[in-house]
Amino acid sequence: MHHALLVPDILDHIFTFIKADSDQISQRTLAALARTCSALSDASLDALWSELRSLYPLVSCIYDANMKFSDEDTSEIDTDAGPDLSVFHKYAYRVRKIELSGYEGGWRATAVPDDLGVFHVLQVPTPLLPNLTHLAWTDELSLALLWPLLNPRLLSLRISSFQWSQKSTPLLLSKIRGLCPELNTLGLLFYLSEGYEAIAESCLSRVICSWKKLEVLDYSPAGCECILSLSSLPFLRILRLRVDNISDLNLPANSLSFPSLHTLQFQANSLATANSILEAIRNLPKSIDIFLPVYQSGDVGVATVEPILQPIGRNVSCGNLEEFRMNVPACLSGSVVSGANVLRPLFLCCNLRVLRIMMTPLFLLVDDDLRAMASAWPLLEELELFDCRNLYPPVPSQPLTIMDLPDDHPPVPPLPVGLPPMPPFAIMGPMMSLHLDAMPPFPDFNTTDPRSNRTAEITFHGLISLLELCPKLRFFNLAIDATKLDGLRGDKPGGGVCNRLVKYPRLIDSQISDPEAVARILLDILPELETIWGEGSPGPFTAMFNPTLPQGWDQVYERISVSKAAEGL
């Protein structure tokens, strides 16, 4: 074996490369490496067993070590001696992270209770995984089953879905604190029946605030006290709140102070709750992320969302804010208003780097509005103003014709690409719970507003001004009116403005008249352009998606590709 393989940094790089493959391939590679190289066996086993999604591999170690085959080729347990746990312990101490769920392999299973039952029957010493540092407990598994896995080394605990019990839950939560005192990351999301709010508030405030070292909290507060008490956590950096209360929260103004807070993310049950939370924050963090499933709020439109931004502009620390994201996917109003007035409270956030707003209906912006925004935020790196109506295909005016499919019908086309980035809480699990069973049917976004087919008022002149005033811009998602090309048909349509940071913008949500001219403009102002379909999109939209987007952008993409290929780029 080469001596370089004994260098820890090189070994870490090799294992990182192996883990970049799919789980199945990386596990096979690590297992093969552990069997074929004695010098790397321990390191390979550490990497192989460091993360698990089930307890079954560990239970299998006990089964395999304690089963014997009789002459009739039937298996039976060796009861002559106590259970052999040597193989189990060989691997159990290597586990650092585990995510357990009642779902395994696509089946609704009782796998986790069964596996834990085996450990209990065989009296395996607890904690079962002495070096476990990260535990995710999901899918409504009982809190009582959690105990064998808790240990003093645990740093991260996520309990993402359980039903609050009036008697057992307070008792069990109070005991967790003593078993894992060093937690710095906690997720506690639950369902609370009506009438238990007072008990839950008192219990949660006491238990959560007992972990003074908490840095990350993902939390379903039962009421105002549950939020106000969090000010006693001096090291809290990331706070995620999912407010599902039936009634609106009413927090006192300037009542929340978090000296170390960097990121605030919350899903609110109403606009009033969202406004109350923002009014209560004394010092704004660097990042704010808001998700509003406003299915309970009646006729909600841009004009009523605007007050959410006002507390930010009034806050004396508004200069702290660097990233602002807001997702309002189901507004029920068809009104369209000027975007300048809606965003004006954010103009005082002079250090803003990221602005992403997804909502329906989207406010209209003109070139002057875009210039004003660029002047207010010269450090801007990401700008997204996305109209959610573009996610939904137009409703046909007549029923679709039913046709007989041929026996050898063509394959089903892949899912459409070119969709906008996922909503802010897409990776947060229950934080994105939309309660779709409580939502009314989506309105016809193509007919609620008579101007719904004219969402793009910005022209390439406004975009060029944005690129000039915000030299650090690296992503934008804007509806550009690509039919207005006056003064942009020369050899240098950008007038010398050139941005080499923007590679993956989204440009395809507006009408286009001259694909050749548009491609020439884009190549001049965005020479490093690789796609016009947005972040994470592999290429042009498919035939399935064509009816939902204006035609011509596929031709723009083709001309850009041909031009870059001709230049050897």
C-alpha positions in Angstrom: 0.0 0.0 0.0 1.3 3.5 -0.9 2.3 5.5 2.2 0.2 8.4 0.9 -2.9 6.5 1.9 -1.8 6.8 5.5 -2.1 10.6 5.4 -5.5 11.5 7.1 -6.3 14.4 4.8 -5.8 12.2 1.7 -7.9 9.4 3.2 -10.7 11.9 4.0 -10.6 13.1 0.4 -10.9 9.6 -0.9 -13.9 8.7 1.4 -15.6 12.0 0.4 -15.3 11.1 -3.2 -16.7 7.6 -2.5 -19.7 9.0 -0.6 -20.5 11.4 -3.5 -21.9 8.3 -5.3 -25.4 7.1 -4.5 -25.9 5.4 -1.1 -26.0 1.9 -2.5 -22.9 2.3 -4.6 -20.9 4.1 -1.9 -21.8 1.4 0.7 -20.7 -1.4 -1.6 -17.4 0.4 -2.3 -16.7 1.0 1.4 -17.6 -2.6 2.2 -15.3 -3.9 -0.5 -12.5 -1.7 0.7 -12.9 -2.9 4.3 -12.6 -6.5 3.1 -9.6 -6.1 0.8 -7.2 -3.7 2.6 -6.4 -4.4 6.2 -4.7 -1.1 6.7 -7.8 0.8 5.6 -10.3 -1.6 7.1 -11.1 0.4 10.3 -11.4 3.7 8.4 -13.6 2.1 5.8 -15.9 0.6 8.5 -16.1 3.9 10.3 -17.3 5.6 7.1 -19.6 2.7 6.2 -21.3 2.7 9.6 -21.2 6.4 10.5 -24.7 7.1 9.2 -27.7 4.7 9.3 -31.3 5.1 8.3 -32.5 2.0 10.1 -31.5 -0.2 13.1 -31.9 -3.3 11.1 -28.2 -3.7 10.1 -27.3 -3.7 13.8 -30.1 -6.1 14.7 -28.8 -8.4 11.9 -25.4 -8.6 13.6 -27.1 -10.1 16.6 -29.2 -12.5 14.6 -26.2 -13.7 12.6 -24.0 -14.2 15.7 -26.7 -16.1 17.7 -28.3 -18.4 15.1 -27.1 -21.9 14.3 -28.2 -24.4 11.8 -29.3 -27.9 12.7 -29.0 -31.1 10.6 -32.3 -30.4 9.0 -31.1 -27.0 7.8 -33.5 -25.2 10.0 -32.2 -22.3 12.1 -32.6 -22.0 15.8 -31.3 -19.7 18.6 -28.4 -21.0 20.6 -29.9 -20.9 24.1 -27.0 -22.6 25.9 -25.2 -19.3 26.6 -26.1 -15.6 26.8 -26.3 -13.7 23.5 -23.1 -13.0 21.7 -23.0 -9.2 21.2 -19.4 -8.9 20.1 -20.2 -8.2 16.4 -22.9 -5.8 17.4 -20.6 -3.8 19.6 -17.9 -3.8 16.9 -20.2 -1.7 14.7 -22.5 0.0 17.1 -19.7 2.3 18.5 -19.0 3.5 15.0 -22.5 5.0 14.4 -22.5 8.8 14.6 -25.8 9.7 12.9 -29.1 7.9 12.5 -32.5 8.8 11.1 -35.4 6.6 12.0 -38.8 6.5 10.5 -41.9 4.2 10.6 -41.5 4.0 6.8 -38.9 1.7 5.5 -38.4 0.7 1.9 -41.7 2.1 0.8 -43.7 0.0 3.2 -45.6 1.0 6.3 -43.6 -0.9 8.8 -43.2 -1.5 12.5 -39.5 -2.0 11.9 -38.3 0.5 14.5 -40.4 -0.8 17.5 -39.5 -4.4 16.4 -35.8 -3.7 16.3 -35.8 -1.9 19.6 -37.8 -4.8 21.1 -35.0 -7.2 20.1 -32.5 -5.1 22.1 -34.9 -5.0 25.1 -35.5 -8.8 25.1 -31.8 -9.6 24.8 -31.0 -7.0 27.5 -28.5 -5.1 25.4 -26.8 -2.5 27.5 -27.9 1.1 26.9 -27.2 3.5 25.4 -27.2 1.3 22.4 -25.1 3.6 20.3 -22.6 5.2 22.8 -21.0 7.6 20.3 -24.2 8.7 18.6 -24.2 12.5 18.0 -27.1 13.1 15.6 -30.5 11.5 16.0 -33.6 12.2 13.8 -36.8 10.6 15.2 -39.6 11.0 12.7 -43.0 9.8 11.5 -44.9 9.8 14.8 -42.9 7.2 16.6 -43.6 7.2 20.3 -41.3 9.3 22.5 -41.1 6.4 25.0 -39.1 4.4 22.4 -36.5 7.1 22.3 -34.7 6.3 25.5 -32.2 3.5 24.5 -30.7 5.8 21.9 -30.1 8.9 24.1 -26.6 9.4 25.4 -24.5 12.2 26.9 -22.6 12.7 23.6 -25.7 13.6 21.6 -25.4 17.0 20.0 -28.4 17.0 17.6 -31.9 15.7 18.3 -34.8 16.1 15.8 -38.3 14.9 16.8 -40.3 16.0 13.8 -43.8 14.6 14.2 -45.6 13.4 17.3 -49.0 13.9 19.0 -48.9 15.8 22.3 -50.2 13.8 25.2 -51.4 15.7 28.2 -49.7 13.4 30.7 -46.9 11.4 29.1 -45.3 14.1 26.9 -44.4 16.6 29.7 -42.9 13.8 31.7 -40.9 12.3 28.8 -39.6 15.7 27.6 -38.4 16.7 31.1 -36.3 13.5 31.3 -34.6 14.0 27.9 -32.7 17.0 29.2 -30.8 14.8 31.8 -29.9 12.1 29.3 -28.4 14.5 26.6 -27.3 17.7 28.3 -24.9 18.9 25.5 -27.5 19.4 22.8 -26.8 22.3 20.5 -29.4 21.5 17.8 -33.0 20.6 18.6 -36.1 20.0 16.4 -39.4 19.7 18.2 -42.4 19.6 15.9 -45.7 18.2 17.1 -49.5 18.2 16.9 -51.4 19.8 19.7 -55.1 19.2 20.5 -57.2 22.1 21.5 -57.3 22.7 25.2 -53.7 21.7 26.0 -52.1 25.0 25.1 -51.4 26.2 28.6 -49.7 23.0 29.8 -47.7 22.7 26.6 -46.5 26.3 26.8 -45.2 25.9 30.4 -43.5 22.6 29.7 -41.9 23.5 26.4 -40.6 26.8 27.7 -39.0 25.1 30.7 -37.5 22.2 28.8 -36.1 24.0 25.7 -34.6 26.8 27.7 -32.7 24.4 29.9 -30.4 23.7 27.0 -28.3 26.9 27.3 -25.9 25.8 24.5 -28.6 25.6 21.8 -27.5 27.1 18.5 -30.2 25.7 16.2 -33.9 25.4 17.1 -36.7 24.0 14.8 -39.8 24.4 16.8 -43.7 24.4 16.9 -44.5 27.0 19.6 -47.8 26.4 21.5 -48.2 30.1 22.2 -46.6 33.5 22.9 -44.8 32.4 26.0 -43.0 29.6 24.0 -41.5 32.3 21.8 -40.8 35.0 24.4 -38.9 32.5 26.6 -36.4 31.8 23.8 -34.6 35.2 24.5 -32.9 33.4 27.3 -30.8 31.3 24.8 -27.6 33.3 24.4 -26.0 31.2 21.6 -29.1 30.7 19.4 -28.0 31.3 15.7 -30.8 29.7 13.7 -34.4 29.8 14.7 -37.1 28.1 12.7 -40.8 28.4 13.8 -43.8 26.7 12.5 -46.9 28.5 13.9 -50.0 26.4 13.4 -52.1 27.9 16.1 -55.7 28.5 15.3 -55.6 32.0 16.8 -53.2 34.8 15.8 -50.1 35.4 17.9 -49.9 38.8 19.5 -46.3 39.4 20.7 -45.3 42.7 22.4 -43.3 45.0 20.2 -39.5 44.7 20.7 -39.9 41.8 23.1 -37.5 39.4 21.4 -33.8 39.8 21.7 -31.3 37.3 20.3 -27.7 38.5 20.6 -26.3 35.7 18.4 -29.2 35.2 15.9 -28.1 34.9 12.3 -31.2 33.3 10.6 -34.9 33.6 11.3 -37.3 31.3 9.4 -40.9 30.9 10.1 -44.1 29.5 8.7 -47.0 31.6 10.0 -50.7 30.8 10.2 -51.7 34.3 9.2 -50.5 37.7 8.0 -51.2 39.1 11.5 -48.9 36.5 13.1 -46.2 37.2 10.6 -46.4 40.9 11.3 -46.4 40.3 15.1 -43.2 38.2 14.9 -41.4 40.9 12.9 -42.6 43.7 15.2 -41.3 41.8 18.2 -37.7 41.3 16.9 -35.6 44.0 18.5 -32.5 43.4 16.4 -32.9 42.0 12.9 -30.8 38.9 12.0 -28.8 38.7 8.7 -31.4 36.4 7.1 -35.2 36.3 7.2 -37.2 33.6 5.5 -41.1 33.7 5.6 -43.5 31.1 4.4 -47.3 32.0 4.4 -49.8 29.3 3.5 -52.6 32.0 3.7 -55.5 29.6 3.1 -57.2 31.0 6.2 -56.8 34.7 5.5 -59.6 35.4 3.1 -59.0 37.8 0.2 -55.3 38.2 0.5 -53.3 40.2 -2.1 -50.1 42.2 -2.5 -51.7 45.2 -0.8 -52.2 43.2 2.4 -48.8 41.5 2.3 -47.1 44.9 2.1 -47.4 45.5 5.9 -45.2 42.5 6.6 -42.3 44.5 5.2 -43.0 47.7 7.1 -41.6 46.5 10.5 -38.4 45.6 8.8 -38.0 49.2 7.4 -38.9 50.7 10.8 -36.4 48.6 12.7 -33.3 50.6 13.7 -31.1 47.6 12.8 -32.5 47.1 9.3 -28.9 47.5 8.0 -28.2 44.1 9.5 -30.5 42.3 7.0 -28.6 40.7 4.1 -31.0 38.0 2.9 -34.8 38.2 2.7 -37.0 35.5 1.3 -40.8 35.3 1.2 -43.1 32.6 -0.3 -46.8 33.3 -0.5 -48.0 30.5 -2.9 -51.8 30.8 -2.6 -52.9 34.4 -2.4 -56.6 34.6 -3.4 -56.8 38.1 -4.7 -56.2 39.0 -8.4 -55.2 42.5 -7.8 -52.0 43.9 -9.3 -50.2 46.9 -7.8 -47.1 48.8 -8.4 -44.0 47.0 -7.0 -42.1 50.2 -6.0 -44.5 50.9 -3.1 -44.5 47.3 -2.0 -40.8 47.0 -1.7 -40.0 50.5 -0.5 -39.7 49.5 3.3 -36.8 47.3 2.2 -34.9 50.1 0.5 -33.4 51.1 3.9 -31.7 47.6 4.1 -28.6 48.9 2.3 -26.7 45.7 2.9 -29.2 43.4 1.2 -27.6 40.7 -0.9 -30.5 38.3 -1.5 -34.1 39.1 -2.3 -36.4 36.3 -3.3 -40.1 36.7 -3.4 -42.6 34.1 -4.8 -46.2 35.0 -4.6 -49.5 35.2 -6.6 -50.4 37.6 -8.0 -47.0 39.3 -8.5 -46.8 43.1 -8.3 -45.8 44.8 -11.6 -42.4 46.4 -12.0 -41.2 48.7 -14.6 -37.6 49.7 -15.6 -37.6 52.7 -13.2 -38.6 50.4 -10.3 -35.7 48.1 -11.1 -33.3 50.9 -11.2 -34.5 52.2 -7.9 -34.1 48.7 -6.4 -30.6 48.4 -7.8 -29.6 51.8 -6.5 -30.9 50.9 -3.0 -29.1 47.5 -2.9 -25.8 47.9 -4.7 -24.5 44.7 -3.0 -27.3 42.5 -4.4 -26.2 39.0 -5.5 -29.6 37.3 -6.0 -32.9 38.7 -7.1 -36.0 36.7 -7.7 -39.5 38.1 -8.2 -41.5 35.0 -9.3 -45.2 34.9 -10.2 -46.5 31.6 -9.0 -49.1 31.6 -11.8 -46.4 30.5 -14.1 -46.3 27.2 -12.3 -49.8 26.3 -13.5 -50.8 25.5 -17.1 -53.8 27.5 -18.6 -57.2 25.9 -18.1 -58.5 24.8 -21.5 -61.7 26.6 -22.6 -63.1 23.3 -24.0 -62.9 19.7 -22.8 -59.9 17.9 -24.2 -60.6 15.4 -27.0 -60.4 11.8 -25.9 -58.2 9.9 -28.3 -57.4 6.2 -28.5 -53.8 5.6 -27.7 -51.8 3.3 -30.1 -50.6 0.0 -28.7 -47.0 1.1 -29.1 -47.5 4.5 -27.5 -44.5 6.8 -27.0 -42.8 6.9 -23.6 -44.1 9.3 -21.0 -42.0 12.5 -21.2 -39.9 13.5 -18.2 -41.1 15.9 -15.6 -40.9 19.5 -16.8 -37.7 21.4 -16.1 -37.1 25.1 -15.8 -39.3 25.3 -12.7 -38.3 28.0 -10.2 -36.1 27.0 -7.2 -37.9 25.1 -4.5 -39.7 27.2 -1.8 -37.6 28.3 1.1 -38.5 25.5 3.4 -38.3 22.7 1.0 -35.6 21.0 2.9 -37.0 21.6 6.3 -39.5 18.7 6.4 -42.6 19.6 8.5 -41.8 23.3 8.1 -43.4 23.1 4.7 -46.6 21.5 5.9 -49.3 23.2 3.8 -52.3 21.3 5.3 -53.6 20.7 1.8 -56.6 19.0 3.2 -57.7 22.4 4.6 -57.0 24.4 1.5 -59.6 25.3 -1.1 -59.0 24.4 -4.7 -56.5 26.6 -6.5 -58.1 29.5 -8.3 -57.6 29.8 -12.0 -54.6 32.1 -12.0 -55.0 32.7 -15.7 -58.4 34.3 -15.3 -58.5 36.1 -11.9 -56.6 39.1 -13.3 -57.4 40.6 -16.7 -53.7 41.5 -17.0 -52.5 38.1 -16.1 -50.9 37.7 -19.5 -48.9 40.9 -19.0 -46.8 40.2 -15.9 -43.7 41.4 -17.6 -43.2 45.2 -17.7 -39.4 45.2 -17.3 -37.4 45.4 -20.5 -33.8 44.6 -21.3 -33.0 48.3 -20.6 -34.0 47.8 -17.0 -32.0 44.6 -16.8 -28.9 46.3 -18.1 -29.3 49.0 -15.5 -29.5 46.3 -12.8 -26.3 44.6 -14.0 -24.5 47.9 -14.1 -25.6 49.1 -10.6 -25.2 45.7 -9.0 -21.8 44.3 -10.2 -22.0 41.4 -7.7 -25.2 40.0 -9.1 -24.9 36.2 -9.8 -28.6 35.1 -10.2 -31.9 36.7 -11.1 -35.4 35.4 -11.9 -37.4 38.1 -13.6 -40.1 38.3 -16.2 -38.5 40.4 -19.0 -40.6 41.8 -21.8 -38.5 40.5 -24.6 -40.6 42.1 -27.3 -39.4 45.6 -26.6 -35.9 45.8 -28.2 -35.7 49.4 -29.2 -32.1 50.7 -29.3 -30.8 47.2 -28.6 -30.2 45.8 -32.1 -26.6 47.1 -32.6 -23.3 45.2 -32.2 -23.0 46.2 -28.5 -26.5 46.3 -27.2 -25.3 46.3 -23.6 -23.4 49.5 -24.1 -20.3 48.0 -22.4 -22.2 46.5 -19.5 -21.0 43.0 -18.9 -21.6 40.6 -16.1 -19.5 37.3 -15.9 -21.0 36.1 -12.6 -24.5 35.3 -13.9 -24.6 31.8 -15.4 -28.0 30.3 -14.5 -30.7 33.0 -14.6 -34.4 32.3 -15.3 -35.6 34.3 -18.3 -38.4 32.3 -19.8 -41.6 33.7 -18.3 -42.5 36.5 -20.8 -43.3 36.9 -24.4 -40.6 37.1 -27.1 -40.6 38.3 -30.7 -37.1 38.0 -32.1 -35.1 35.1 -30.7 -32.0 36.0 -32.8 -31.8 39.5 -31.3 -32.5 38.3 -27.8 -29.8 35.7 -28.0 -27.3 38.4 -29.2 -28.3 40.7 -26.3 -27.8 38.0 -23.7 -24.4 37.0 -25.1 -23.3 40.6 -25.0 -24.4 41.3 -21.4 -24.0 37.8 -19.9 -21.0 36.2 -21.7 -20.8 33.3 -19.2 -24.4 32.3 -19.6 -25.0 28.5 -19.5 -28.7 28.2 -19.3 -31.8 30.5 -19.3 -34.1 28.0 -17.5 -33.0 28.7 -13.9 -31.0 27.1 -11.2 -30.8 23.3 -11.2 -32.4 23.0 -14.6 -30.7 20.5 -17.0 -31.8 22.2 -20.2 -34.8 23.3 -22.3 -38.3 22.6 -21.2 -40.0 19.5 -22.6 -43.0 19.1 -24.8 -45.1 18.6 -21.7 -44.2 22.0 -20.4 -44.4 24.0 -23.7 -48.0 25.1 -23.3 -47.3 26.9 -20.0 -44.5 29.1 -21.2 -44.1 31.6 -24.1 -42.7 30.2 -27.3 -39.3 31.2 -28.7 -37.0 30.8 -25.7 -36.0 27.3 -26.9 -34.7 29.0 -30.0 -32.8 31.6 -27.9 -31.1 28.8 -26.0 -30.2 27.0 -29.3 -28.7 30.1 -30.8 -26.7 30.8 -27.6 -25.4 27.2 -27.6 -24.4 27.4 -31.3 -22.6 30.7 -30.9 -20.6 29.5 -27.8 -19.7 26.3 -29.6 -18.4 28.2 -32.6 -16.2 30.3 -30.3 -14.9 27.1 -28.6 -16.6 28.0 -25.2 
